[in-house]
Amino acid sequence: MKKLSSTFPNMFLSLLGVCALSGLIVTGANIYTSAPIARSKAAALEEALRKVAPAFDNNPLEEMYRAGISEGDSLSIYPATKDGQPVGAAVESVTKKGFSGEIKILVGFDAEGRLVDYSVLQHAETPGLGSKMDAWFRTDKNRQSVIGRSLAQGALSLAKDGGDVDGITASTITSRAFLDAVNRAYSVYSGNYTDSNTGASQINKTNNE
């Protein structure tokens, strides 16, 4: 067999073939793994919903809808019902005010607007400092915990900003960002939002009875 000469066209064709093969392998891998990854994410979200929302017997994932807030963003709301009656909801909230960028959390509220629990879904905060938010704001010590608080009395803010929540030691920016995400979540839960599907102003009936 005659050996191909090391000309530019031959080198170009060889490189093009390698790139095409690599592309096919990556595409195949993505197709093969995308479904399991999607199932894993759905399972993790369902577990988080059961953790933060009041006990429910519906399927919040299927009933999820998005609502716009004043900043122009929209958040996902997962309604929770028991025996056909609304008992609260979980809101997937996000803020870009973290020390290292975006923080995404899932916050659960009961029918009276009290914060049931939260789950940190995504962040890039400093390990050992800002990363402590995963447990810090549910720790029953001094004024750290936000669990059980009623945001109907007003937005949450740090003690050093005139509020009544003790922030993470040496992580003021992360603490402010976390509370910002919580407050954004409550703003849509309480009815201060526009349904992104209809464009109409919505009011949470439970919080107005």
C-alpha positions as CSV (number, residue, x, y, z in Angstrom):
1,M,0.0,0.0,0.0
2,K,1.3,3.4,-1.0
3,K,2.1,5.6,2.0
4,L,0.3,8.9,2.0
5,S,2.7,11.8,1.7
6,S,2.8,14.3,4.5
7,T,1.2,17.1,2.5
8,F,-1.0,19.8,4.0
9,P,-4.2,18.4,2.4
10,N,-3.5,14.9,3.7
11,M,-2.8,16.3,7.2
12,F,-5.9,18.4,7.1
13,L,-8.1,15.4,6.0
14,S,-6.6,13.3,8.8
15,L,-7.2,15.9,11.4
16,L,-10.8,16.4,10.1
17,G,-11.4,12.7,10.4
18,V,-10.2,12.6,14.0
19,C,-12.3,15.6,14.9
20,A,-15.4,14.0,13.3
21,L,-14.8,10.7,15.1
22,S,-14.3,12.5,18.4
23,G,-17.5,14.5,17.8
24,L,-19.5,11.3,17.2
25,I,-18.1,9.7,20.4
26,V,-19.0,12.8,22.5
27,T,-22.5,13.0,20.9
28,G,-23.1,9.3,21.6
29,A,-21.9,9.7,25.2
30,N,-24.2,12.6,25.7
31,I,-27.2,10.7,24.3
32,Y,-26.4,7.7,26.4
33,T,-26.0,9.6,29.7
34,S,-28.5,12.5,29.3
35,A,-31.5,10.3,30.3
36,P,-29.9,8.9,33.5
37,I,-28.7,12.4,34.5
38,A,-32.2,13.8,34.0
39,R,-33.7,11.0,36.1
40,S,-31.1,11.6,38.8
41,K,-31.8,15.4,38.9
42,A,-35.6,14.8,39.1
43,A,-35.1,12.3,41.9
44,A,-32.9,14.7,43.8
45,L,-35.4,17.5,43.3
46,E,-38.3,15.3,44.5
47,E,-36.3,14.4,47.6
48,A,-35.6,18.1,48.3
49,L,-39.3,18.9,47.8
50,R,-40.3,16.3,50.5
51,K,-37.7,17.8,52.8
52,V,-38.7,21.5,52.6
53,A,-42.5,21.5,51.8
54,P,-45.3,20.6,54.2
55,A,-46.5,17.0,54.0
56,F,-48.3,16.6,50.7
57,D,-50.1,13.9,48.6
58,N,-50.0,15.5,45.2
59,N,-47.2,15.6,42.6
60,P,-45.6,19.1,42.9
61,L,-43.3,18.3,40.0
62,E,-46.2,17.8,37.6
63,E,-48.0,20.9,38.9
64,M,-45.0,23.2,38.8
65,Y,-45.4,26.6,37.2
66,R,-43.2,29.7,36.8
67,A,-43.9,33.1,38.2
68,G,-42.2,36.4,37.3
69,I,-40.9,38.8,39.9
70,S,-40.2,42.5,39.9
71,E,-36.6,42.1,38.8
72,G,-37.6,40.5,35.6
73,D,-36.6,37.0,36.6
74,S,-39.0,34.1,37.0
75,L,-39.0,31.4,39.7
76,S,-40.4,27.9,39.8
77,I,-43.2,27.2,42.2
78,Y,-44.2,23.7,43.3
79,P,-47.6,23.7,45.0
80,A,-48.2,21.3,47.8
81,T,-51.7,20.0,48.6
82,K,-53.1,17.4,51.0
83,D,-56.5,15.8,50.4
84,G,-57.1,18.4,47.7
85,Q,-56.4,21.4,50.0
86,P,-53.4,23.7,49.6
87,V,-51.0,23.3,52.5
88,G,-48.1,25.4,51.1
89,A,-45.5,25.3,48.4
90,A,-41.8,25.1,47.6
91,V,-40.1,27.8,45.6
92,E,-36.9,27.3,43.6
93,S,-35.2,30.6,44.1
94,V,-31.9,32.0,42.8
95,T,-29.7,35.0,43.5
96,K,-26.6,36.2,41.8
97,K,-25.3,38.1,44.8
98,G,-23.2,35.3,46.3
99,F,-19.5,35.9,47.0
100,S,-18.7,33.5,44.1
101,G,-21.7,34.1,42.0
102,E,-25.1,32.3,41.7
103,I,-26.8,30.6,44.6
104,K,-29.8,28.4,44.0
105,I,-32.0,27.2,46.8
106,L,-35.4,25.5,47.3
107,V,-37.5,27.1,50.1
108,G,-40.7,25.6,51.5
109,F,-43.5,27.6,53.1
110,D,-46.7,26.5,54.9
111,A,-50.2,27.8,54.4
112,E,-49.6,30.6,56.9
113,G,-46.4,31.8,55.2
114,R,-44.0,30.3,57.7
115,L,-40.7,29.0,56.4
116,V,-40.7,25.2,56.8
117,D,-37.2,24.3,55.6
118,Y,-34.8,24.9,52.8
119,S,-32.3,23.0,50.6
120,V,-29.2,24.5,48.9
121,L,-29.3,23.2,45.3
122,Q,-26.3,24.9,43.9
123,H,-23.5,27.3,44.9
124,A,-19.8,28.0,44.5
125,E,-19.2,29.7,47.8
126,T,-15.9,29.2,49.8
127,P,-15.6,25.8,51.4
128,G,-15.7,26.1,55.2
129,L,-17.1,29.6,55.1
130,G,-20.0,30.5,52.8
131,S,-20.6,26.8,52.2
132,K,-21.9,26.6,55.8
133,M,-25.2,28.1,54.7
134,D,-26.4,24.5,54.0
135,A,-26.7,24.0,57.8
136,W,-26.1,27.4,59.4
137,F,-29.5,28.9,58.9
138,R,-31.4,25.9,60.3
139,T,-29.2,25.7,63.4
140,D,-31.1,26.6,66.6
141,K,-28.5,28.8,68.1
142,N,-28.9,32.5,69.0
143,R,-30.6,34.0,65.9
144,Q,-29.2,31.8,63.2
145,S,-32.2,29.7,62.3
146,V,-34.8,30.9,59.8
147,I,-36.9,27.8,60.2
148,G,-40.4,28.6,61.4
149,R,-40.1,32.3,60.7
150,S,-43.0,34.2,59.2
151,L,-41.9,36.4,56.4
152,A,-45.4,38.0,56.4
153,Q,-43.9,40.2,59.2
154,G,-41.2,41.5,56.8
155,A,-38.2,40.4,54.7
156,L,-35.4,38.7,56.5
157,S,-32.1,40.6,56.9
158,L,-28.9,40.3,58.9
159,A,-28.5,41.6,62.4
160,K,-25.6,43.8,61.2
161,D,-28.0,45.3,58.7
162,G,-30.7,46.1,61.3
163,G,-32.5,42.7,61.0
164,D,-32.7,39.7,63.3
165,V,-30.7,36.9,61.6
166,D,-27.2,36.1,62.6
167,G,-25.1,35.6,59.5
168,I,-22.3,33.1,58.9
169,T,-19.1,34.1,60.6
170,A,-16.8,35.8,58.2
171,S,-19.2,35.3,55.3
172,T,-21.4,38.4,55.3
173,I,-21.8,38.5,51.5
174,T,-22.9,34.9,51.3
175,S,-25.3,35.4,54.2
176,R,-26.9,38.4,52.5
177,A,-27.2,36.5,49.3
178,F,-28.9,33.6,51.0
179,L,-31.5,35.8,52.6
180,D,-32.0,37.6,49.3
181,A,-32.9,34.2,47.7
182,V,-35.3,33.4,50.6
183,N,-37.0,36.8,50.4
184,R,-37.3,36.4,46.6
185,A,-38.9,33.0,47.1
186,Y,-41.4,34.5,49.6
187,S,-42.3,37.4,47.3
188,V,-43.7,34.9,44.7
189,Y,-45.3,32.6,47.3
190,S,-47.1,35.5,49.0
191,G,-48.6,36.7,45.7
192,N,-46.3,39.5,44.7
193,Y,-45.7,38.2,41.3
194,T,-47.0,37.8,37.8
195,D,-47.9,34.4,36.3
196,S,-45.5,34.0,33.4
197,N,-48.0,31.8,31.6
198,T,-50.9,34.4,31.6
199,G,-49.2,37.7,32.4
200,A,-51.9,38.3,35.0
201,S,-51.2,39.4,38.5
202,Q,-51.7,36.6,41.0
203,I,-52.6,36.5,44.6
204,N,-52.0,33.6,47.0
205,K,-55.5,33.0,48.4
206,T,-54.2,31.3,51.5
207,N,-52.3,34.3,52.6
208,N,-55.2,36.6,52.1
209,E,-57.9,34.8,54.0
